[in-house]
């Protein structure tokens, strides 16, 4: 029942925000000096009336209160009790712009305070009530103070509007056709469908691997050929299904861009500046899951453009610029990414001011490029005092962090006196993608195809140049190069044979690799939450032969991640003594396993299942605690290193014990010998001072079983399990004791 109510609440927020934003756009299309049509005023009144009741039902008290105030204002206008002044027109637009913000931030104190201010302004306006005699009730009246933005957006009630010729407003880059019939689908449903598609891809890849193996035996050759043909047909249908699901997830950027219209109006009015907001490429589509994540970073950039970039009207006139400033919000698809530009025609980056602030912090800034880099430093701001537009002591590092979290990159270009352009590249979708598989040593690596510019054979001269200076000549440009072996923390091959050139936007970077194995579908699966990994590893995918391949995050590599050998990260749990007194039971039930010549006891409470041999790929860069990765039923697991053992040979046939805690983790063993129940007094606690810090599972104690010494592994306690959850990567465990 609670889930149903919450779902209804989410649907109300989405539909109410859409309806109010649509009305705001229609009001904005009215020419300056013209009254609002009676039909439009009635539509706004009905929406306000409906919101007042429905919002209160879902607990949005502030929205209900503000909608009621707007309803009172519109009722007075419709009855002719209030003159349709510019003040009334501005208040209507401001309220409609604020309601979606209030719906998304109901508990935000600043949003609540703004709501109360708007309601008070309406109350004061109604208190005067200069009733007009000649004014018709079909109009709201005069033009609002300052330019009113217009939006050339198709509307189901009013039809497409025509953009203003003078551009004194929010303008569209191209006319849009009427939208096709559609239905709303919860993004969670699409995520579930995509997960199913991903699992089907994994199964299909395994099927094709079996199909390719059968023809090698004369007895199964014909069966293998038939199975391979069927596998190809299934693969083709899977690709069709993949395209359909991805298409269903894509939405036009106008759903995001339209949210900035009212924001720019408010910011421009607050800053006392005349600003023209122009939209281009708003029909470009992007994964719905990314849309909300882009709002905050883009809003931060737009705020900076209004506050820092666009000059006051008198300053612009003195420099020969149009009095009205311009901000262009543009979107375009580039290969498998979407590029979003925020451009302004303002004063550009003040290098002198940036240098002054940087030097005050003891940092030298030399030239424009250095100044641009400084802007992205944490906490950097050229404002002496924070204000309510952009100067909140937070620089563009917040934007950089958020975009990088989406697998994208940010670039800033500026020309003093001419303006600034901030460009963002983010993946078109976070779903399935194609890529190439390369191999370094015994570690397969998948690289998304959309970021690969070219793959070249590396001759001896190129290898020598890359090794000596860290750069290579590529079609007249000098590119930084990094060896994949260095990124993975393994020994370099004597002669890397290929160069993979990555590119995104204007950034280029080359990777030296040992082998290129071919193309594949990348169904990227997240690593276990507790597994610490470098930022350039975004996940893992399962190949057709069942082997895991780590997935490279190209944006991280292009930012310079992976330079030099990655230092393995330390243990993900601390060593702590085992306290038998914490247990009410007088004994422990254990599974005894063998690895090499050593025996270990694993508490039953931590064991999930014992699986037959499995493909495990050793990935040294994951850290001392981890041996590598393996897949179980389409989910990526981490293999935890046992104490006192060298890494297992890649060719060894091992069993896997998967654990209930940590989740999606396991231990490689040669065999499971048996189970036993050991009295607590028979266990000798380990002297932690004598246990070497190998980064492996700590040993809690030792006991005798069948004449051999068995090491008791200190797995997470029940309390530690409850502390684990989403986002617990790199978190240390507490209460390391065997489970009873």
Secondary structure as the mmCIF struct_conf table of DSSP 4:
data_model
#
loop_
_struct_conf.conf_type_id
_struct_conf.id
_struct_conf.beg_label_comp_id
_struct_conf.beg_label_asym_id
_struct_conf.beg_label_seq_id
_struct_conf.end_label_comp_id
_struct_conf.end_label_asym_id
_struct_conf.end_label_seq_id
HELX_RH_AL_P HELX_RH_AL_P1 UNK A 2 UNK A 28
TURN_TY1_P TURN_TY1_P1 UNK A 29 UNK A 29
BEND BEND1 UNK A 30 UNK A 30
HELX_LH_PP_P HELX_LH_PP_P1 UNK A 31 UNK A 31
TURN_TY1_P TURN_TY1_P2 UNK A 32 UNK A 33
HELX_LH_PP_P HELX_LH_PP_P2 UNK A 34 UNK A 37
HELX_RH_AL_P HELX_RH_AL_P2 UNK A 38 UNK A 57
TURN_TY1_P TURN_TY1_P3 UNK A 58 UNK A 59
HELX_RH_AL_P HELX_RH_AL_P3 UNK A 61 UNK A 78
TURN_TY1_P TURN_TY1_P4 UNK A 79 UNK A 80
BEND BEND2 UNK A 81 UNK A 82
HELX_RH_AL_P HELX_RH_AL_P4 UNK A 86 UNK A 104
TURN_TY1_P TURN_TY1_P5 UNK A 105 UNK A 107
HELX_RH_AL_P HELX_RH_AL_P5 UNK A 109 UNK A 128
BEND BEND3 UNK A 133 UNK A 134
TURN_TY1_P TURN_TY1_P6 UNK A 137 UNK A 138
BEND BEND4 UNK A 142 UNK A 142
HELX_LH_PP_P HELX_LH_PP_P3 UNK A 143 UNK A 144
BEND BEND5 UNK A 145 UNK A 146
HELX_LH_PP_P HELX_LH_PP_P4 UNK A 147 UNK A 149
TURN_TY1_P TURN_TY1_P7 UNK A 156 UNK A 158
HELX_LH_PP_P HELX_LH_PP_P5 UNK A 160 UNK A 164
TURN_TY1_P TURN_TY1_P8 UNK A 165 UNK A 166
BEND BEND6 UNK A 169 UNK A 169
STRN STRN1 UNK A 171 UNK A 172
BEND BEND7 UNK A 173 UNK A 174
HELX_LH_PP_P HELX_LH_PP_P6 UNK A 177 UNK A 181
HELX_RH_AL_P HELX_RH_AL_P6 UNK A 187 UNK A 214
TURN_TY1_P TURN_TY1_P9 UNK A 215 UNK A 216
BEND BEND8 UNK A 217 UNK A 217
HELX_RH_3T_P HELX_RH_3T_P1 UNK A 218 UNK A 220
HELX_RH_AL_P HELX_RH_AL_P7 UNK A 221 UNK A 249
STRN STRN2 UNK A 250 UNK A 252
TURN_TY1_P TURN_TY1_P10 UNK A 253 UNK A 253
HELX_RH_AL_P HELX_RH_AL_P8 UNK A 254 UNK A 257
TURN_TY1_P TURN_TY1_P11 UNK A 258 UNK A 258
HELX_RH_AL_P HELX_RH_AL_P9 UNK A 259 UNK A 271
TURN_TY1_P TURN_TY1_P12 UNK A 272 UNK A 272
STRN STRN3 UNK A 275 UNK A 280
TURN_TY1_P TURN_TY1_P13 UNK A 282 UNK A 283
STRN STRN4 UNK A 285 UNK A 287
HELX_RH_AL_P HELX_RH_AL_P10 UNK A 288 UNK A 304
HELX_RH_PI_P HELX_RH_PI_P1 UNK A 305 UNK A 309
BEND BEND9 UNK A 310 UNK A 310
HELX_LH_PP_P HELX_LH_PP_P7 UNK A 311 UNK A 312
HELX_RH_AL_P HELX_RH_AL_P11 UNK A 313 UNK A 318
TURN_TY1_P TURN_TY1_P14 UNK A 319 UNK A 320
BEND BEND10 UNK A 323 UNK A 324
STRN STRN5 UNK A 325 UNK A 334
TURN_TY1_P TURN_TY1_P15 UNK A 335 UNK A 336
STRN STRN6 UNK A 337 UNK A 344
BEND BEND11 UNK A 346 UNK A 346
HELX_RH_AL_P HELX_RH_AL_P12 UNK A 351 UNK A 360
TURN_TY1_P TURN_TY1_P16 UNK A 361 UNK A 362
HELX_RH_AL_P HELX_RH_AL_P13 UNK A 367 UNK A 375
TURN_TY1_P TURN_TY1_P17 UNK A 376 UNK A 376
BEND BEND12 UNK A 377 UNK A 377
TURN_TY1_P TURN_TY1_P18 UNK A 378 UNK A 379
BEND BEND13 UNK A 384 UNK A 385
BEND BEND14 UNK A 388 UNK A 390
BEND BEND15 UNK A 392 UNK A 393
TURN_TY1_P TURN_TY1_P19 UNK A 396 UNK A 396
HELX_RH_AL_P HELX_RH_AL_P14 UNK A 397 UNK A 405
TURN_TY1_P TURN_TY1_P20 UNK A 406 UNK A 407
STRN STRN7 UNK A 409 UNK A 415
TURN_TY1_P TURN_TY1_P21 UNK A 416 UNK A 418
STRN STRN8 UNK A 419 UNK A 427
BEND BEND16 UNK A 428 UNK A 428
BEND BEND17 UNK A 430 UNK A 431
STRN STRN9 UNK A 433 UNK A 440
TURN_TY1_P TURN_TY1_P22 UNK A 441 UNK A 442
STRN STRN10 UNK A 443 UNK A 448
HELX_RH_3T_P HELX_RH_3T_P2 UNK A 449 UNK A 451
STRN STRN11 UNK A 452 UNK A 457
HELX_RH_AL_P HELX_RH_AL_P15 UNK A 460 UNK A 469
BEND BEND18 UNK A 470 UNK A 470
STRN STRN12 UNK A 471 UNK A 474
TURN_TY1_P TURN_TY1_P23 UNK A 475 UNK A 476
STRN STRN13 UNK A 477 UNK A 483
HELX_RH_AL_P HELX_RH_AL_P16 UNK A 484 UNK A 488
TURN_TY1_P TURN_TY1_P24 UNK A 489 UNK A 489
BEND BEND19 UNK A 490 UNK A 490
HELX_LH_PP_P HELX_LH_PP_P8 UNK A 491 UNK A 493
BEND BEND20 UNK A 494 UNK A 495
STRN STRN14 UNK A 498 UNK A 504
TURN_TY1_P TURN_TY1_P25 UNK A 505 UNK A 506
STRN STRN15 UNK A 507 UNK A 513
BEND BEND21 UNK A 514 UNK A 514
STRN STRN16 UNK A 515 UNK A 522
STRN STRN17 UNK A 525 UNK A 525
HELX_LH_PP_P HELX_LH_PP_P9 UNK A 526 UNK A 528
TURN_TY1_P TURN_TY1_P26 UNK A 529 UNK A 530
TURN_TY1_P TURN_TY1_P27 UNK A 535 UNK A 536
STRN STRN18 UNK A 537 UNK A 542
TURN_TY1_P TURN_TY1_P28 UNK A 544 UNK A 545
BEND BEND22 UNK A 546 UNK A 546
STRN STRN19 UNK A 548 UNK A 552
HELX_RH_AL_P HELX_RH_AL_P17 UNK A 554 UNK A 558
TURN_TY1_P TURN_TY1_P29 UNK A 559 UNK A 562
BEND BEND23 UNK A 564 UNK A 564
HELX_LH_PP_P HELX_LH_PP_P10 UNK A 565 UNK A 569
BEND BEND24 UNK A 572 UNK A 573
HELX_RH_3T_P HELX_RH_3T_P3 UNK A 580 UNK A 582
BEND BEND25 UNK A 584 UNK A 586
STRN STRN20 UNK A 587 UNK A 595
TURN_TY1_P TURN_TY1_P30 UNK A 596 UNK A 597
STRN STRN21 UNK A 598 UNK A 603
HELX_RH_3T_P HELX_RH_3T_P4 UNK A 604 UNK A 606
STRN STRN22 UNK A 607 UNK A 611
BEND BEND26 UNK A 612 UNK A 612
STRN STRN23 UNK A 617 UNK A 618
HELX_RH_3T_P HELX_RH_3T_P5 UNK A 620 UNK A 622
TURN_TY1_P TURN_TY1_P31 UNK A 624 UNK A 625
STRN STRN24 UNK A 626 UNK A 632
TURN_TY1_P TURN_TY1_P32 UNK A 633 UNK A 634
STRN STRN25 UNK A 635 UNK A 640
HELX_LH_PP_P HELX_LH_PP_P11 UNK A 641 UNK A 642
TURN_TY1_P TURN_TY1_P33 UNK A 643 UNK A 644
HELX_LH_PP_P HELX_LH_PP_P12 UNK A 646 UNK A 649
TURN_TY1_P TURN_TY1_P34 UNK A 650 UNK A 651
STRN STRN26 UNK A 655 UNK A 659
BEND BEND27 UNK A 660 UNK A 662
TURN_TY1_P TURN_TY1_P35 UNK A 663 UNK A 664
STRN STRN27 UNK A 665 UNK A 669
BEND BEND28 UNK A 670 UNK A 670
STRN STRN28 UNK A 671 UNK A 679
HELX_RH_3T_P HELX_RH_3T_P6 UNK A 680 UNK A 682
STRN STRN29 UNK A 684 UNK A 685
HELX_RH_3T_P HELX_RH_3T_P7 UNK A 688 UNK A 690
BEND BEND29 UNK A 691 UNK A 691
BEND BEND30 UNK A 695 UNK A 696
HELX_LH_PP_P HELX_LH_PP_P13 UNK A 697 UNK A 698
STRN STRN30 UNK A 699 UNK A 705
TURN_TY1_P TURN_TY1_P36 UNK A 706 UNK A 707
STRN STRN31 UNK A 708 UNK A 713
HELX_LH_PP_P HELX_LH_PP_P14 UNK A 715 UNK A 715
STRN STRN32 UNK A 716 UNK A 716
HELX_LH_PP_P HELX_LH_PP_P15 UNK A 717 UNK A 717
HELX_RH_AL_P HELX_RH_AL_P18 UNK A 718 UNK A 723
TURN_TY1_P TURN_TY1_P37 UNK A 726 UNK A 727
TURN_TY1_P TURN_TY1_P38 UNK A 729 UNK A 730
HELX_LH_PP_P HELX_LH_PP_P16 UNK A 731 UNK A 733
BEND BEND31 UNK A 734 UNK A 735
STRN STRN33 UNK A 736 UNK A 736
#
